[in-house]
Amino acid sequence: MRFTAFFLALVIVLPGCMSDDEEEEIISYHGRDLDGSNTYRFTLESADGDLWSLDDQKGKVVILVFMFTRCDETCPVTSQNIKTIQDTLTEDELEQISIVSVTVDWRTDSPSKLQNWTEDRGYDWPHLTGSEEALKMVYDTYGVGPFEQEDDSEEGYTVAHTSPTYILDRALKGRVVWSDYDFPTDLFVDDVRTVLKHY
């Protein structure tokens, strides 16, 4: 009789415990959730002249940024935000992360210009450029949409563009995008850590 009572109590308690254990954790982000979308795997030229391939970053969480060296408004803010994020993350976290910036001004931003620009600002992550054809595929698939506007600069133009900053998981799937160039770095770091933890 005592055994029967114990067994019935166990049957009543266990289902509730199992439900709690089996309940999936809800993963949420501060940026826009991309739900593991496919990404375009590009290969471009880095500032040091070597080829840089997104495929080679598999196994790391990737932070993907868009900028150009002559930009004097939005891009410096975004790049400085990335530097702040880099300084905030731990050494262990940084070993699991790959940061990369892609220029939206293929005509002017040669590897040597990117090299000088990054050295002047103390940015040590790769900055990429390439041919118009190679970069157009990147712009189209990542929703950057740059277009040239005439101005009175020496080059005779500037580049208007959107400013998405992506977080890709270790399988190079899209997880998060921040659309504003001046995003809150603390919330972005939270999103990076969420992706590191789960993907």
N, C-alpha and C positions, 0 to 999 in steps of 0.2 A: 504494500500500500504506500509505504514511504517512497519506494522507487518510482511508482507510477506518478505520484505527485511531483517528484523531482523532474521526471521526464516531460510532463506537461508544462511545467514552468520553463524548461529549456526550449521547448517548441515555441512557446509564446515569446521568449526573449530573443532567440537567435535570428528570426527573420528581420527584426528591426536592426540588429547589429549588422547583418549582411547588407542591408539596404544602404546603411551609412558607409560601409566599407566600399561598396561597389559604385557608389554615386560618383560620377565624374566631376573633377574639379573644373569650375568655370574659369576660363582664361580670358581676361579682359585687358585692354590697352587704353592708354590715354590718347594715342594717335588713332588713325583710321585702320581698322582691322582688315587685312587683305585675305585672311582665311586660307593661307597656304597656296596662293595663286602661283602659276608657272611664271618664270622670268626668262628674259632673253639673255642667253649666254654670249657675251661679247669678248673680243680680244682687241686691245688697243695698245698704243705706244705710251710708255711711261716717260716721266721727265728725264730719267737717266738713260733713255734710249732703248731700254729693254721692252719686250712685249709683256703685257700683263693680261692674264686671262681670268675671267670670272670662274670658269670651271676649276681652275687651280685652287680656288678658295673653299672648295667643298670640304666640309668638316669644321668650318668656322662660321660664326655669325658675321654677316657683312653689313656695314653701314655705307650706303651709296649716296653721294652728294653731287650736285651740279653747280658749276660756277664758271667764271672766266676772269682772267687777270686784270682786265681794264675796268671791271665793274667797281663802282665806287659807292654803291648804296646797299643793295641787298646781300650780295655775295660775301663782302667782308664780315657781315653780321653772322651769316650761316657758318662760314669757316671758323670764326672765333668761337661760335657755339660748339662746333665739333672739337676744337682744341680744349674747351672747358670740359666737355664730356670725356675726352681722352684723359685729362688730368684727374677726373673724378673717379673713373673706374680703377679697380685694383690691378696690380700686375698680373695676378692669376686670371682675371677677367680679360685683360688686354691680350693675353696669349691665346685666347679663344675667339678673338675678334679681328676682322680685317676691315680697315677704313679705306675708302677710295673716293677720290673726286674726279669728275669728268668735266672737261671744258665744254662750254656751249659756243665757243668762238674758235672754230677750227682754222679759220684763215690767219689769225694772229697768234694764237697760243701754240707756238712750236714747243718741242721738248725743252730746248734751251731756255725759252722764256718762262715756261712753267718751273724749270729748275731754279732759276734766279728768284722768281716770285716766292716759291716755297721756302727757299733758304733765307730770304730777307725777313720772313714772318715766323720762322721757326716751326714750320709744319713738316712733320717727318713721315706722313703717310703718302702713298702714291697719288700723283695727279696725272691724268691721262689725256691724250689727244689722239688724233687719227685723221684719216681722209674724210672728205665730206660724205662719201657713200657709207663708210663704216659707221660714222657718228649718227647719220640720219636714222639708221635702224635703231640705235640706242635711244635717240630722242623720241622716235615714234612709239616705241614699245613701253617706254617709261613715262610718257606723257609730259615731256619737257617743253616741246613746241617753241624753240627759239626762232626769232626772226630779226633781221637787221633793220635798223632805223638810221637814216642819215643824221649826222651831227657835224659839229665843227672841229672834231678831233683830227689828229694827224692821219688816222686811218680813214676818216670820213664816215664812220658809222659806229653805232653801238649795238648791243644785242639785248632785246627784250625777251624774257623767258619766264616760265613758271619755275617754282623752286621746290620741287618735291625732294624729300630726304627719306630714303627707304631703309628698312631693317629687314634683311633676308636671313632665313634660318640656316642651319648647318647643311641642309639639303638644297640650299639656294632657292627655296620657295619664298615668295613674298609674304611677310607677316604683318608689317606695319608701314604706313607712310604718313609723314607729317608734311602738310602742304604749305604751311606758312614759313617764310624764310627765318623769322625770329621766334623759334619755338622755345618753350620753357625747358631748359636743359635738365632740370631735376626730373621732370616727367618723362623726358626722352630716355634718360638713364634708367628709370623704372621699367620702361618698355624693353630696353636692351636686356636688362636682367631677367625680365619675364621670358623673353625668347631664349636666353641662355639656359634658363631652368627647365624649360619644357621641350625645346626643339634642338 
